[in-house]
Amino acid sequence: MNSNRFSRRSLMQATGAVAGGLAASRLMTGGGLLSRTAYGQVAGEKPALLVIYLSGGYNSLFGSADSYTNPAAFSGTKTALAGGLVVDASTFGTLPAYALSHISTVGVRHGITSHGAAQTANMSDGTRSYGLRLASIMGGDAAIKAVNVGTQMMPGPRPAEGGVSLQQVNDMKSTIAALGGATDPTIPDRKIGAAGLTAAQTMSADRLAANPSMMVGMRDGLQSGIDTLTKPVQAFNYAAMATAYGMAATATAVNNFTSKIAAAELMITAGANFVAAVDGGWDTHGDRTGTNVRNMMNTRILPPLKVFINRMMNLPDRNVVIAIVGDFARSLPGSDHASALSATVIGKYVKVGTTGKMSPTVQLPAGTPSVPGLWSYLSKVLKVPTEPFGTNPHTSILI
């Protein structure tokens, strides 16, 4: 970094890079096997939530395939699972066996058909982020507890919760090196780097105190960097992990969906409680048969997701949950904006079934819970000790 051009922006870029490297701290050499680190949230298990947000919409054909029988209207081959759940055979039907035995469709009747309002409602109550609230409640000892992987940001307001702020990770090379997992002559000694950030924190104390809202990003970035650099270095094998995702060992930029999911694995393995991975292009007007969304799901989303499921989902000391959501389902006949959502959840304590079966006209029954019901369900499958979003209304799909 050029000291003559030091700024809040450059500092945040640097500390954001450090944040991503934290993920390496709990990987071991030898194929990316997990170390067995003790955590305090739930006895014997470390919970984590990966939210995959499909910006623009999430067609209910994936998790409510039996709703559509007209070949010209989203219909395709179907795979029937337990609990009345029927998924699209050519996409979700190809998920690993573990996922198909721990998957549910969750109904969200939010009544919203505009993108901005739906995005805000799905991820927040309008002022507070659901994901950050969960990340704060889950606790743990990770320096970074909530992460956004890539440049597309999680929708909705994102103020810090209980000292937990959302950190952005755009490149894995600098983050891994900052953690100490790789030799890079451009990265300063960890003790020197931590001392430098501590000095910057001390010099900035008056300004940070005088502007608590405007300077929250700088304050959190400084503390995150210090926490990361003062944690012990533990070896890991990034090349093995990259190979598993079909990435070159030198490809570390978080610039596509595959690299986002690889970065999510790094961060969750490190102890992050919440990771958001946003993918755009799902406002699929005119996709009357669902061909476009099936192609996007099969070529972009499912390949890295299957790797993640196989590597992260069936571990004795982990309780990793995946939630796939979007603005809303797609209405018929033109794949436009529906007023409800059929979300997908995969996790250890998910009971196969559905509370989100759409009608043939892409509607959910009256009385179907809205967004807080989904987040209450997520808190239960994560086994958090409180009910921050109210009582879980989706008990039929909870183990």
C-alpha positions as a Markdown table, in Angstrom:
| # | Residue | x | y | z |
|---|---|---|---|---|
| 1 | Met | 0.0 | 0.0 | 0.0 |
| 2 | Asn | 1.3 | 3.5 | -0.9 |
| 3 | Ser | 1.5 | 5.3 | 2.4 |
| 4 | Asn | 1.0 | 8.6 | 0.6 |
| 5 | Arg | -2.4 | 7.6 | -0.5 |
| 6 | Phe | -3.6 | 5.9 | 2.7 |
| 7 | Ser | -7.4 | 6.2 | 3.0 |
| 8 | Arg | -10.4 | 4.6 | 4.6 |
| 9 | Arg | -11.2 | 2.9 | 1.3 |
| 10 | Ser | -7.6 | 1.4 | 1.0 |
| 11 | Leu | -7.6 | 0.4 | 4.6 |
| 12 | Met | -10.9 | -1.4 | 4.2 |
| 13 | Gln | -9.7 | -3.2 | 1.1 |
| 14 | Ala | -6.6 | -4.3 | 3.0 |
| 15 | Thr | -8.5 | -5.4 | 6.1 |
| 16 | Gly | -11.2 | -7.1 | 4.0 |
| 17 | Ala | -8.5 | -9.1 | 2.3 |
| 18 | Val | -7.1 | -10.1 | 5.7 |
| 19 | Ala | -10.6 | -11.2 | 6.7 |
| 20 | Gly | -10.8 | -13.7 | 3.9 |
| 21 | Gly | -7.5 | -15.2 | 4.8 |
| 22 | Leu | -8.8 | -16.0 | 8.3 |
| 23 | Ala | -10.5 | -19.0 | 6.7 |
| 24 | Ala | -7.2 | -20.8 | 6.2 |
| 25 | Ser | -6.5 | -20.9 | 9.9 |
| 26 | Arg | -8.4 | -24.2 | 10.5 |
| 27 | Leu | -7.5 | -26.1 | 7.4 |
| 28 | Met | -5.0 | -28.9 | 7.5 |
| 29 | Thr | -2.6 | -30.1 | 4.9 |
| 30 | Gly | -3.6 | -33.3 | 3.0 |
| 31 | Gly | -6.6 | -32.6 | 0.8 |
| 32 | Gly | -8.2 | -29.9 | 2.9 |
| 33 | Leu | -9.3 | -32.1 | 5.8 |
| 34 | Leu | -10.8 | -30.2 | 8.8 |
| 35 | Ser | -9.1 | -29.8 | 12.1 |
| 36 | Arg | -11.1 | -30.7 | 15.1 |
| 37 | Thr | -11.3 | -27.3 | 16.9 |
| 38 | Ala | -13.6 | -26.9 | 19.9 |
| 39 | Tyr | -16.4 | -24.3 | 19.7 |
| 40 | Gly | -18.8 | -23.0 | 22.3 |
| 41 | Gln | -22.1 | -22.4 | 20.6 |
| 42 | Val | -23.6 | -25.9 | 20.6 |
| 43 | Ala | -22.0 | -28.9 | 22.4 |
| 44 | Gly | -20.0 | -30.9 | 20.0 |
| 45 | Glu | -20.9 | -29.0 | 16.8 |
| 46 | Lys | -20.1 | -25.7 | 15.2 |
| 47 | Pro | -23.1 | -24.2 | 13.3 |
| 48 | Ala | -22.7 | -22.1 | 10.2 |
| 49 | Leu | -25.2 | -20.8 | 7.6 |
| 50 | Leu | -24.5 | -20.3 | 3.9 |
| 51 | Val | -27.2 | -18.2 | 2.2 |
| 52 | Ile | -27.1 | -18.4 | -1.6 |
| 53 | Tyr | -29.1 | -15.5 | -2.8 |
| 54 | Leu | -30.3 | -15.7 | -6.4 |
| 55 | Ser | -30.9 | -12.0 | -7.2 |
| 56 | Gly | -33.9 | -11.4 | -9.4 |
| 57 | Gly | -36.0 | -14.5 | -8.4 |
| 58 | Tyr | -36.0 | -18.2 | -7.6 |
| 59 | Asn | -38.3 | -20.3 | -9.7 |
| 60 | Ser | -40.4 | -22.7 | -7.6 |
| 61 | Leu | -40.0 | -25.4 | -10.2 |
| 62 | Phe | -36.9 | -26.5 | -8.3 |
| 63 | Gly | -38.5 | -27.3 | -4.9 |
| 64 | Ser | -42.1 | -27.6 | -5.9 |
| 65 | Ala | -41.9 | -29.5 | -9.2 |
| 66 | Asp | -45.2 | -31.3 | -8.8 |
| 67 | Ser | -47.0 | -28.0 | -8.9 |
| 68 | Tyr | -46.6 | -27.8 | -12.7 |
| 69 | Thr | -47.9 | -30.4 | -15.1 |
| 70 | Asn | -48.4 | -28.4 | -18.2 |
| 71 | Pro | -45.4 | -29.1 | -20.4 |
| 72 | Ala | -45.4 | -25.5 | -21.6 |
| 73 | Ala | -45.3 | -24.1 | -18.0 |
| 74 | Phe | -42.2 | -25.1 | -16.1 |
| 75 | Ser | -43.0 | -28.8 | -16.2 |
| 76 | Gly | -40.2 | -31.3 | -16.4 |
| 77 | Thr | -39.2 | -34.6 | -15.0 |
| 78 | Lys | -39.6 | -35.0 | -11.3 |
| 79 | Thr | -38.0 | -36.7 | -8.4 |
| 80 | Ala | -40.3 | -37.6 | -5.4 |
| 81 | Leu | -38.7 | -37.5 | -2.0 |
| 82 | Ala | -40.1 | -38.1 | 1.5 |
| 83 | Gly | -42.7 | -35.8 | 3.2 |
| 84 | Gly | -44.5 | -34.8 | 0.0 |
| 85 | Leu | -41.5 | -33.0 | -1.4 |
| 86 | Val | -41.0 | -33.3 | -5.2 |
| 87 | Val | -38.0 | -31.7 | -6.8 |
| 88 | Asp | -36.9 | -31.0 | -10.3 |
| 89 | Ala | -35.2 | -34.2 | -11.5 |
| 90 | Ser | -32.7 | -32.7 | -14.0 |
| 91 | Thr | -31.4 | -30.2 | -11.4 |
| 92 | Phe | -32.0 | -30.8 | -7.7 |
| 93 | Gly | -32.6 | -34.5 | -8.4 |
| 94 | Thr | -28.9 | -34.8 | -9.1 |
| 95 | Leu | -27.8 | -33.5 | -5.7 |
| 96 | Pro | -25.6 | -35.8 | -3.6 |
| 97 | Ala | -27.5 | -38.4 | -1.6 |
| 98 | Tyr | -26.8 | -36.6 | 1.7 |
| 99 | Ala | -28.5 | -33.5 | 0.4 |
| 100 | Leu | -31.6 | -35.4 | -0.9 |
| 101 | Ser | -32.0 | -36.9 | 2.6 |
| 102 | His | -31.7 | -33.6 | 4.4 |
| 103 | Ile | -33.6 | -31.1 | 2.2 |
| 104 | Ser | -36.8 | -29.1 | 2.6 |
| 105 | Thr | -38.9 | -26.6 | 0.7 |
| 106 | Val | -39.9 | -23.7 | 3.0 |
| 107 | Gly | -42.9 | -21.5 | 2.0 |
| 108 | Val | -42.5 | -17.8 | 2.3 |
| 109 | Arg | -45.7 | -15.8 | 1.6 |
| 110 | His | -44.4 | -12.3 | 1.7 |
| 111 | Gly | -46.9 | -10.8 | -0.7 |
| 112 | Ile | -44.2 | -8.7 | -2.5 |
| 113 | Thr | -43.7 | -8.5 | -6.3 |
| 114 | Ser | -41.1 | -5.7 | -6.6 |
| 115 | His | -37.4 | -6.6 | -6.6 |
| 116 | Gly | -36.1 | -4.0 | -4.1 |
| 117 | Ala | -38.8 | -4.5 | -1.5 |
| 118 | Ala | -38.6 | -8.3 | -1.8 |
| 119 | Gln | -34.8 | -8.3 | -1.4 |
| 120 | Thr | -34.9 | -6.1 | 1.6 |
| 121 | Ala | -37.7 | -8.1 | 3.2 |
| 122 | Asn | -36.0 | -11.5 | 2.6 |
| 123 | Met | -32.8 | -10.5 | 4.4 |
| 124 | Ser | -33.9 | -8.0 | 7.0 |
| 125 | Asp | -36.8 | -6.5 | 8.9 |
| 126 | Gly | -36.1 | -3.2 | 7.2 |
| 127 | Thr | -33.5 | -2.0 | 9.6 |
| 128 | Arg | -31.7 | -5.0 | 11.0 |
| 129 | Ser | -30.1 | -7.9 | 9.0 |
| 130 | Tyr | -31.4 | -11.3 | 9.8 |
| 131 | Gly | -28.1 | -12.9 | 8.9 |
| 132 | Leu | -26.0 | -10.7 | 11.1 |
| 133 | Arg | -28.4 | -11.2 | 14.0 |
| 134 | Leu | -27.9 | -14.9 | 13.7 |
| 135 | Ala | -24.1 | -14.5 | 13.3 |
| 136 | Ser | -24.0 | -12.5 | 16.5 |
| 137 | Ile | -26.2 | -15.0 | 18.5 |
| 138 | Met | -24.1 | -18.0 | 17.4 |
| 139 | Gly | -21.0 | -16.5 | 19.0 |
| 140 | Gly | -17.7 | -18.3 | 18.6 |
| 141 | Asp | -14.1 | -17.2 | 18.6 |
| 142 | Ala | -13.5 | -16.4 | 14.9 |
| 143 | Ala | -12.2 | -13.0 | 14.1 |
| 144 | Ile | -14.7 | -12.8 | 11.3 |
| 145 | Lys | -18.1 | -14.1 | 12.0 |
| 146 | Ala | -20.1 | -12.8 | 9.0 |
| 147 | Val | -18.8 | -12.6 | 5.4 |
| 148 | Asn | -20.0 | -11.6 | 1.9 |
| 149 | Val | -18.0 | -13.4 | -0.7 |
| 150 | Gly | -17.6 | -11.5 | -4.0 |
| 151 | Thr | -18.5 | -8.1 | -5.2 |
| 152 | Gln | -22.3 | -8.6 | -5.4 |
| 153 | Met | -23.5 | -7.7 | -1.9 |
| 154 | Met | -26.2 | -9.3 | 0.2 |
| 155 | Pro | -29.4 | -7.2 | -0.1 |
| 156 | Gly | -31.0 | -5.2 | 2.7 |
| 157 | Pro | -29.5 | -3.0 | 5.5 |
| 158 | Arg | -26.4 | -4.4 | 7.1 |
| 159 | Pro | -25.7 | -2.6 | 10.4 |
| 160 | Ala | -23.4 | -4.5 | 12.8 |
| 161 | Glu | -25.1 | -6.7 | 15.4 |
| 162 | Gly | -23.5 | -7.2 | 18.8 |
| 163 | Gly | -20.2 | -6.2 | 17.4 |
| 164 | Val | -20.5 | -8.5 | 14.4 |
| 165 | Ser | -20.2 | -6.7 | 11.0 |
| 166 | Leu | -20.3 | -8.0 | 7.5 |
| 167 | Gln | -16.9 | -8.3 | 6.0 |
| 168 | Gln | -16.4 | -8.6 | 2.2 |
| 169 | Val | -13.9 | -11.0 | 0.6 |
| 170 | Asn | -13.0 | -10.5 | -3.0 |
| 171 | Asp | -9.7 | -12.2 | -3.4 |
| 172 | Met | -8.3 | -15.3 | -1.7 |
| 173 | Lys | -4.7 | -14.8 | -2.5 |
| 174 | Ser | -4.1 | -11.8 | -0.4 |
| 175 | Thr | -6.4 | -13.1 | 2.4 |
| 176 | Ile | -4.6 | -16.5 | 2.6 |
| 177 | Ala | -1.2 | -14.8 | 2.5 |
| 178 | Ala | -2.3 | -12.3 | 5.2 |
| 179 | Leu | -3.3 | -15.2 | 7.4 |
| 180 | Gly | 0.1 | -16.8 | 7.0 |
| 181 | Gly | -0.8 | -19.7 | 4.9 |
| 182 | Ala | 1.4 | -18.8 | 2.0 |
| 183 | Thr | 4.8 | -17.2 | 1.5 |
| 184 | Asp | 4.5 | -13.8 | -0.2 |
| 185 | Pro | 7.3 | -11.2 | 0.0 |
| 186 | Thr | 4.8 | -8.4 | -0.4 |
| 187 | Ile | 3.1 | -9.3 | 2.8 |
| 188 | Pro | 4.7 | -7.9 | 6.0 |
| 189 | Asp | 5.5 | -9.9 | 9.1 |
| 190 | Arg | 2.4 | -10.7 | 11.0 |
| 191 | Lys | 3.5 | -9.2 | 14.2 |
| 192 | Ile | 4.6 | -6.0 | 12.4 |
| 193 | Gly | 1.3 | -5.9 | 10.5 |
| 194 | Ala | -0.7 | -6.3 | 13.7 |
| 195 | Ala | 1.3 | -3.7 | 15.4 |
| 196 | Gly | 0.8 | -1.3 | 12.5 |
| 197 | Leu | -3.0 | -1.8 | 12.6 |
| 198 | Thr | -3.0 | -1.4 | 16.3 |
| 199 | Ala | -1.1 | 1.9 | 16.0 |
| 200 | Ala | -3.6 | 3.0 | 13.3 |
| 201 | Gln | -6.4 | 2.1 | 15.7 |
| 202 | Thr | -4.9 | 4.1 | 18.5 |
| 203 | Met | -4.3 | 7.1 | 16.3 |
| 204 | Ser | -7.8 | 7.0 | 15.0 |
| 205 | Ala | -9.5 | 6.5 | 18.3 |
| 206 | Asp | -10.8 | 10.1 | 18.7 |
| 207 | Arg | -12.2 | 10.2 | 15.2 |
| 208 | Leu | -13.8 | 6.7 | 15.5 |
| 209 | Ala | -15.4 | 7.8 | 18.8 |
| 210 | Ala | -16.7 | 11.0 | 17.4 |
| 211 | Asn | -18.2 | 9.4 | 14.3 |
| 212 | Pro | -19.5 | 6.0 | 15.5 |
| 213 | Ser | -21.9 | 5.5 | 12.6 |
| 214 | Met | -19.9 | 6.9 | 9.6 |
| 215 | Met | -16.7 | 5.2 | 10.8 |
| 216 | Val | -18.1 | 1.8 | 11.7 |
| 217 | Gly | -16.6 | 0.1 | 8.6 |
| 218 | Met | -13.1 | 1.5 | 9.5 |
| 219 | Arg | -13.4 | 0.5 | 13.1 |
| 220 | Asp | -14.6 | -3.0 | 12.4 |
| 221 | Gly | -12.0 | -3.4 | 9.6 |
| 222 | Leu | -9.1 | -2.4 | 11.9 |
| 223 | Gln | -10.2 | -4.7 | 14.7 |
| 224 | Ser | -10.8 | -7.6 | 12.3 |
| 225 | Gly | -7.3 | -7.2 | 10.8 |
| 226 | Ile | -5.8 | -7.1 | 14.3 |
| 227 | Asp | -7.7 | -10.2 | 15.4 |
| 228 | Thr | -6.7 | -12.1 | 12.3 |
| 229 | Leu | -3.0 | -11.3 | 12.4 |
| 230 | Thr | -2.8 | -12.2 | 16.1 |
| 231 | Lys | -4.3 | -15.7 | 15.8 |
| 232 | Pro | -1.9 | -18.6 | 15.4 |
| 233 | Val | -0.9 | -19.7 | 11.9 |
| 234 | Gln | -2.0 | -23.2 | 10.9 |
| 235 | Ala | -0.9 | -24.8 | 7.7 |
| 236 | Phe | -3.4 | -25.7 | 5.0 |
| 237 | Asn | -3.5 | -26.9 | 1.5 |
| 238 | Tyr | -5.2 | -24.3 | -0.8 |
| 239 | Ala | -4.2 | -26.2 | -3.9 |
| 240 | Ala | -6.1 | -29.3 | -2.8 |
| 241 | Met | -9.2 | -27.3 | -2.1 |
| 242 | Ala | -9.0 | -25.4 | -5.4 |
| 243 | Thr | -8.6 | -28.7 | -7.3 |
| 244 | Ala | -11.7 | -30.1 | -5.6 |
| 245 | Tyr | -13.7 | -27.1 | -7.0 |
| 246 | Gly | -12.1 | -27.5 | -10.5 |
| 247 | Met | -10.0 | -24.3 | -10.0 |
| 248 | Ala | -6.4 | -23.7 | -10.8 |
| 249 | Ala | -4.2 | -23.4 | -7.7 |
| 250 | Thr | -3.3 | -19.9 | -8.8 |
| 251 | Ala | -6.9 | -18.8 | -9.4 |
| 252 | Thr | -7.8 | -17.0 | -6.2 |
| 253 | Ala | -10.0 | -14.1 | -7.3 |
| 254 | Val | -13.5 | -14.4 | -6.0 |
| 255 | Asn | -15.1 | -13.4 | -9.4 |
| 256 | Asn | -17.5 | -16.2 | -10.2 |
| 257 | Phe | -19.9 | -18.4 | -8.4 |
| 258 | Thr | -17.5 | -21.3 | -8.1 |
| 259 | Ser | -14.9 | -19.2 | -6.4 |
| 260 | Lys | -17.6 | -17.7 | -4.1 |
| 261 | Ile | -18.5 | -21.2 | -2.9 |
| 262 | Ala | -14.8 | -22.1 | -2.5 |
| 263 | Ala | -14.3 | -18.9 | -0.4 |
| 264 | Ala | -17.4 | -19.8 | 1.6 |
| 265 | Glu | -15.8 | -23.1 | 2.5 |
| 266 | Leu | -12.6 | -21.3 | 3.6 |
| 267 | Met | -14.5 | -18.9 | 5.8 |
| 268 | Ile | -16.9 | -21.5 | 7.3 |
| 269 | Thr | -14.0 | -23.8 | 8.1 |
| 270 | Ala | -12.3 | -20.9 | 9.8 |
| 271 | Gly | -15.2 | -20.4 | 12.1 |
| 272 | Ala | -17.4 | -17.9 | 10.3 |
| 273 | Asn | -21.1 | -18.2 | 11.4 |
| 274 | Phe | -22.7 | -16.7 | 8.3 |
| 275 | Val | -21.7 | -16.4 | 4.7 |
| 276 | Ala | -23.7 | -14.7 | 1.9 |
| 277 | Ala | -23.0 | -15.7 | -1.8 |
| 278 | Val | -25.1 | -13.6 | -4.2 |
| 279 | Asp | -25.6 | -14.6 | -7.9 |
| 280 | Gly | -27.3 | -12.3 | -10.3 |
| 281 | Gly | -29.3 | -12.7 | -13.5 |
| 282 | Trp | -32.4 | -14.6 | -12.1 |
| 283 | Asp | -35.0 | -12.1 | -13.2 |
| 284 | Thr | -36.0 | -14.5 | -15.9 |
| 285 | His | -38.9 | -12.9 | -17.8 |
| 286 | Gly | -40.1 | -14.9 | -20.7 |
| 287 | Asp | -38.6 | -18.2 | -19.5 |
| 288 | Arg | -42.0 | -19.9 | -19.9 |
| 289 | Thr | -40.7 | -23.5 | -19.8 |
| 290 | Gly | -38.0 | -23.0 | -17.2 |
| 291 | Thr | -35.3 | -24.0 | -19.6 |
| 292 | Asn | -33.2 | -20.9 | -18.9 |
| 293 | Val | -33.2 | -21.3 | -15.1 |
| 294 | Arg | -32.5 | -25.1 | -15.4 |
| 295 | Asn | -29.5 | -24.3 | -17.5 |
| 296 | Met | -28.2 | -21.7 | -15.1 |
| 297 | Met | -28.7 | -24.0 | -12.2 |
| 298 | Asn | -26.9 | -26.9 | -13.9 |
| 299 | Thr | -24.0 | -24.9 | -15.3 |
| 300 | Arg | -23.4 | -22.2 | -12.7 |
| 301 | Ile | -24.8 | -23.1 | -9.3 |
| 302 | Leu | -24.9 | -26.9 | -8.8 |
| 303 | Pro | -21.3 | -27.9 | -9.8 |
| 304 | Pro | -19.6 | -26.0 | -7.0 |
| 305 | Leu | -22.6 | -26.5 | -4.6 |
| 306 | Lys | -22.2 | -30.3 | -5.0 |
| 307 | Val | -18.6 | -30.1 | -4.1 |
| 308 | Phe | -19.4 | -28.0 | -1.0 |
| 309 | Ile | -22.1 | -30.4 | 0.1 |
| 310 | Asn | -19.7 | -33.4 | -0.2 |
| 311 | Arg | -16.9 | -31.7 | 1.7 |
| 312 | Met | -18.8 | -29.8 | 4.4 |
| 313 | Met | -22.3 | -31.1 | 5.1 |
| 314 | Asn | -21.8 | -34.5 | 6.8 |
| 315 | Leu | -19.1 | -33.7 | 9.4 |
| 316 | Pro | -19.5 | -34.9 | 13.0 |
| 317 | Asp | -18.3 | -31.6 | 14.5 |
| 318 | Arg | -20.1 | -29.3 | 12.1 |
| 319 | Asn | -23.7 | -28.2 | 11.5 |
| 320 | Val | -23.6 | -26.4 | 8.2 |
| 321 | Val | -26.9 | -25.3 | 6.7 |
| 322 | Ile | -27.5 | -24.1 | 3.2 |
| 323 | Ala | -30.4 | -21.8 | 2.3 |
| 324 | Ile | -31.2 | -21.0 | -1.3 |
| 325 | Val | -33.5 | -18.0 | -1.7 |
| 326 | Gly | -34.3 | -15.3 | -4.2 |
| 327 | Asp | -36.6 | -12.3 | -4.5 |
| 328 | Phe | -39.7 | -14.4 | -5.3 |
| 329 | Ala | -41.0 | -17.3 | -7.4 |
| 330 | Arg | -41.7 | -16.8 | -11.1 |
| 331 | Ser | -45.4 | -16.4 | -12.1 |
| 332 | Leu | -47.1 | -18.0 | -15.1 |
| 333 | Pro | -47.5 | -17.8 | -18.0 |
| 334 | Gly | -44.5 | -15.5 | -18.6 |
| 335 | Ser | -42.1 | -16.2 | -15.7 |
| 336 | Asp | -42.8 | -12.9 | -14.2 |
| 337 | His | -43.0 | -11.8 | -10.5 |
| 338 | Ala | -44.9 | -14.0 | -8.2 |
| 339 | Ser | -45.9 | -12.8 | -4.7 |
| 340 | Ala | -44.3 | -15.7 | -2.7 |
| 341 | Leu | -41.2 | -17.8 | -2.5 |
| 342 | Ser | -40.4 | -21.5 | -2.1 |
| 343 | Ala | -37.0 | -21.5 | -0.4 |
| 344 | Thr | -34.7 | -24.5 | -0.3 |
| 345 | Val | -32.9 | -25.5 | 2.9 |
| 346 | Ile | -30.3 | -28.3 | 3.3 |
| 347 | Gly | -28.9 | -29.3 | 6.6 |
| 348 | Lys | -28.2 | -32.0 | 9.2 |
| 349 | Tyr | -31.4 | -31.3 | 11.2 |
| 350 | Val | -33.6 | -30.7 | 8.2 |
| 351 | Lys | -36.4 | -33.2 | 7.8 |
| 352 | Val | -37.3 | -34.0 | 4.2 |
| 353 | Gly | -40.6 | -32.4 | 3.3 |
| 354 | Thr | -42.3 | -29.2 | 2.2 |
| 355 | Thr | -44.3 | -26.2 | 3.6 |
| 356 | Gly | -43.9 | -24.4 | 0.3 |
| 357 | Lys | -45.8 | -26.3 | -2.4 |
| 358 | Met | -47.1 | -23.8 | -4.9 |
| 359 | Ser | -50.5 | -23.9 | -6.5 |
| 360 | Pro | -50.5 | -24.3 | -10.3 |
| 361 | Thr | -51.0 | -20.5 | -10.4 |
| 362 | Val | -47.8 | -20.0 | -8.4 |
| 363 | Gln | -49.4 | -19.0 | -5.1 |
| 364 | Leu | -49.0 | -20.3 | -1.5 |
| 365 | Pro | -52.0 | -21.0 | 0.7 |
| 366 | Ala | -53.3 | -18.3 | 3.0 |
| 367 | Gly | -51.7 | -18.7 | 6.4 |
| 368 | Thr | -48.3 | -19.6 | 5.0 |
| 369 | Pro | -45.7 | -17.8 | 7.2 |
| 370 | Ser | -43.8 | -14.8 | 5.8 |
| 371 | Val | -40.1 | -14.2 | 5.9 |
| 372 | Pro | -39.5 | -14.2 | 9.7 |
| 373 | Gly | -40.9 | -17.8 | 9.7 |
| 374 | Leu | -38.1 | -18.9 | 7.3 |
| 375 | Trp | -35.4 | -17.3 | 9.6 |
| 376 | Ser | -37.0 | -18.8 | 12.7 |
| 377 | Tyr | -36.8 | -22.2 | 11.0 |
| 378 | Leu | -33.2 | -21.6 | 10.0 |
| 379 | Ser | -32.4 | -20.7 | 13.7 |
| 380 | Lys | -33.8 | -24.1 | 14.7 |
| 381 | Val | -31.9 | -26.2 | 12.2 |
| 382 | Leu | -28.8 | -24.3 | 13.2 |
| 383 | Lys | -29.6 | -25.2 | 16.9 |
| 384 | Val | -29.1 | -21.7 | 18.2 |
| 385 | Pro | -30.2 | -21.4 | 21.8 |
| 386 | Thr | -32.7 | -18.6 | 21.4 |
| 387 | Glu | -35.6 | -17.6 | 19.1 |
| 388 | Pro | -34.6 | -14.3 | 17.7 |
| 389 | Phe | -37.3 | -14.4 | 15.0 |
| 390 | Gly | -40.1 | -15.9 | 17.0 |
| 391 | Thr | -41.5 | -19.4 | 17.3 |
| 392 | Asn | -40.7 | -21.7 | 14.4 |
| 393 | Pro | -43.9 | -22.3 | 12.3 |
| 394 | His | -42.3 | -25.0 | 10.1 |
| 395 | Thr | -42.1 | -27.8 | 12.7 |
| 396 | Ser | -43.0 | -30.5 | 10.2 |
| 397 | Ile | -39.7 | -30.2 | 8.4 |
| 398 | Leu | -37.5 | -30.1 | 11.5 |
| 399 | Ile | -35.7 | -33.1 | 12.9 |
